[in-house]
């Protein structure tokens, strides 16, 4: 049902944009974890479109205060927010004021996000979490549908089948990494700062784990590093007792992650590696593996590793110091 809804939404968007002279730009917008949730879709549309589209990925408040000049009647703006973060609602309003067609990816039909956008898609969350229909997957589904309807994306059916398979795959991965996750929690319960590495379509996972799960939910300092950019200055902070987490992707940016692995294995004693090559994705065509792996990496690390760390530290994932406490 959700995929059929996305097909209809993109068809309506295309019809509206065609009447304005066609699609020229696509922007993925959001804050925090919702920004990270659209990174894989942004990476996909950026690298796979053949129409010379302008493709951007911007924080909601930055979008409001510094609207790109390419945003206008020929622009599609996709904004993600589960409950309607004020900045994200304002981003939708700003995009509409500029004449853009807007889609909200949100947690329910009653949110202000849903009521503000031209069209909306509801994703599942919390106790109803499903890897195949969470915000990361929904954004990717939108991106895939967009290129399918505009360009006839050649791996359309394979991509949808692969996304649909992620719930079953995640269940297996949580079992596969359960023991390693417990050991990670015991070994790292007293650590205060984490370095998190990723690249390419996987970068949103590294960002989300650092900013959302370590910093926000555990109040632990964490830095997301791009595996390639790491070697242009930041690698100087590497010391043996620095806890580091490396997410290795499949596909075109894998070599960037492997370079980081070689360096970190030599100089870092507290290195945790999750390699998508161990996820059993060989049955998925190679051309799309790099976009499917991030859908699995994030929830695998959260449920098998970070939640075990939260238990060891007796620090619930729902605990906050500032968020929801006052008007900021």
N, C-alpha and C positions, 0 to 999 in steps of 0.2 A: 504493500500500500504506500509506504513512504517513497519508494523509488518511483512509483507511478505519479505521485504528487510532484516530485522533482522534475519529471519529464514534462508535466503540464506547466509548471512554473517557468521552466526555461523556454518552453514553446511560447508562452505568453510574453515573456521578456523579449524574446527574439522578434516576435510580431511587432511589439511596441518600438523596439530599437530600429527595426527595418524601416518603419515609417518615418524615422528621424534621420535616416541616411546610413544606418548600419552601426555595428559595434566597433569601437576603436580602442576602448580602454576598460580594464577590469581591475577593481581594487578590493582586496580583502582587508577588513578592518576589525579591530577588537582591542580589548585590554587584558593584560595578564594571561591567564590560562586560555581565555577565549581568543586572544591574539595568537598564541602558540597553536591553538587547535586548527587554525586555518593555514598554518605554514606549509604543510605538505601539499595542500590544494594550490596554494600560491606557487610553490615550486613546480608542481605539475603543469599548471597553465603556462607559467613562464617558459618552461623548457619544451613543452610539447606542442604549443600552438604554432601554426604556420601562417598566420594572418597578420603578422607584424603588430600584434596587439601591445599596447602599453599595459603592463601588469605591475601592480603595486601591493605592498603589504605594510600597513600603517597602524600605529596606535590610534585609538579613537580620538583622544584629546588632541593629538598632533594633527589629525585629519581636520578637526574642527577649527583649530587655530591657524593652520597652514595648509589650506586646501590646494592640492595640485591643480595647476592650470588646465590639465587635460581632463578634469572632471567636468562633465557637461551632459548634454542630451544624448551623446553617443557613448555613455559610460554606464557600466553595470557595477554597482557597489554592494558588496556582500558583507554584512556586519553580524558578528557573533556575540551573543551575551545570553547566559542562561536566564537570569532574572530581570534583566533590563538595567544594566549599569548606566547611570545617568549620562556619562560621557558617550557611551555607545548609542543611546537613544538620540543624543544631540548630533552624533555623526550621521545617523540616518536622516535627521531633519536637514542638516547641512547639505547632504548629498541631494536630497529632493529639491532644496532651494536652488541648487545648481542645475537642476533639470535631469539628474541621473535617474536611472531605474534602480530600485533598491530591493534587496532580499534580506530578510532577517533570519538568522539561524538561532533559535531560542528554545527555552525550556517548556513553553506552553502557549496555547492560543490566547490566553488572557493577559500575557505580558504586554507592557507598553511597547516593547520591541515589535511584537506581532501587530499591534494596532497602528504603529507608525509607518512600517515599511509597505511597499507596494504589494509584496507577497512575503510569506514566511514559511519556514520549515521547522517543525518541532523535533528536537532530538531527545534521546533518553538519557537519564542521568541518575545518580544516587542509587537507591535500592533497585531501580529498574535499569541499571547499567547494562548496556550491550555494546560490545566492541564494534559490531557492524553498523550500529545506528547512533553512536555517540557523536559529539560535535566534530571530531577529527574526521571520522568516516563520512559524515553528512557533508562537510565542506568538500571533501574529495569527490563524493558522488556528484555534487553540483558542478565542480570543475570538469569532471569526465563527461557529464551530460552536455555541458556547454560546448566542449570541443566536438562531441559527437554530432550535435545538431548543426553546428556551424561548419565543421570541416570533415565530418565522417571519420572520427577518431578510429584508427584501425584495430585497437585492442579493447574496444568498448565492452563486448560481451565477456571477454576474459577478465577485465578489471572488475566488473560488477560481480561476477562469480567469485572472484578472489575476496572482495570485500565481504560478500555474504558468508564466506567460509571462516571469517576471523573469530566468531564466537566459539566455534568448536576448537579452533586452533589455540585460542587463549586459554581455554579450560585445560588443555594438555600442557601448555607452557607453564601455567601456575603450578602444576604438579611437578614438572620437570625442574623448576627452579626453587621449589619449596625449601629444600635442605640448604642450598646455597644462600637463600634469603635469610634463613635463621642464623647461619654463621656470620653473614654480613652484619646483622643486627647486634650480635654479641660482640663482634670485633670492633664495631664503630659506635657503640652506645655512648662513649665518652668523648667522641670527636666533636670539634666545634666548627670546622670549616671544611667544605667539600668543593672540589673542582669537578665539573661535569663536561664531558667532551662529546661532540657530535658534529655532523656536517651535512650539507646538501638537504635532501628532503627529510632527514632525521633531525635537523637542527631544532625544530619546534619541540621535539621530545626532550632534548637536553635543556632547553630553555625552561620548559614547563617543570621538569624535575628539580632544577635548581631554584627557580623563583617560587613555584607553587608548593611543591611537596617538601623540600628542605627548608627554604626561607619562610614561607608563609605558614605552613602547617606544622613545622617543627621548630621554628624560630632559630634555625641554624644558618650561619653564613654560608652562602653557596654562590659559585661563579660559573656561569655557562660559557664554555670556550668553544669556538669554532676550531675543529681539528686542524684546518689549514692555517688559520690566522694565529694559532698558538705559537708557531715557530717564528713569528715576527715581533718578538718582544716578551710576551707573557710566560714563555717557557723558563725564563730566568727565576721564577718563583718556585720552581719544582724542587722539593726536598724529599728525602726518603720517607719521612713520617707524614706526608701530606696525603690525606684520603682523596682518591681520584676515582671517578666512574667514567668509563668509556663505552659509548654505544657505537658499535660498528655496523654500518649499513651494507646492503648489497648494491650492486649497480655501479654507476659511473664515479661516485665519490668515495667508493670503498678504499681506494689507495690512500686517500687523505687520512682516513681513520687508522689504517694499518701503519702509516708513518708515525702517527701519534702513539700507537701501541708499542712500536719498537723503542721509541724514546722513553716512554713511561715505564716499560718493563725494566729498563736499565737503571733508572734513577728514582723510581717510586716503589716503596715496599707495600703500600696500601692501595693497590690497584684492583678495581672490580671491573670486569669486562663482560658485557653482554653482546654477543655477536649474532646478528641475524642469520648468518650462515648455519647456525645451530637450530633454527626455528622450523626446519622441515618444509621449506617453501620451494623445493625443487620441482614440485608438480605445477607451479605457477610459471608462466612464460617469463623469460629473463627480462624482457623489455618493461615489465611492470613491477618487478619485485621490489625495487627501491622505493616505490610509493605505497606498497602494501605493508612492508616491514615496520614502518613507524606506527601504524595502527596497532600493532602488537607489542612493540617495545615499551611504550609508555605504560599501559596497564600492567604488563608483566613486571616491570620494575616497581611500580607502586604497590601492587598487591603482594608480590613475593618478597620485596626488600623493604620498602619504606614503611609499610604498615607493621612489619615485624620490628623495625627499628623503633617505631612509636610505642610498641608494647614494651620493649626492653627499657626505654627511657621513661615509661609511664607518663607519656605526653600524648594525649589523644589527638588525632588528626583534625578534630573540630575545634581545638583550642586556638584562640586568637588573642593578641595583645592589644591591638588597636582596631582591627576591622570590625565593623558593626557596633563599636563601643560608643562612638560619638560622631558628630558631623564634621568630616574632614574634606 
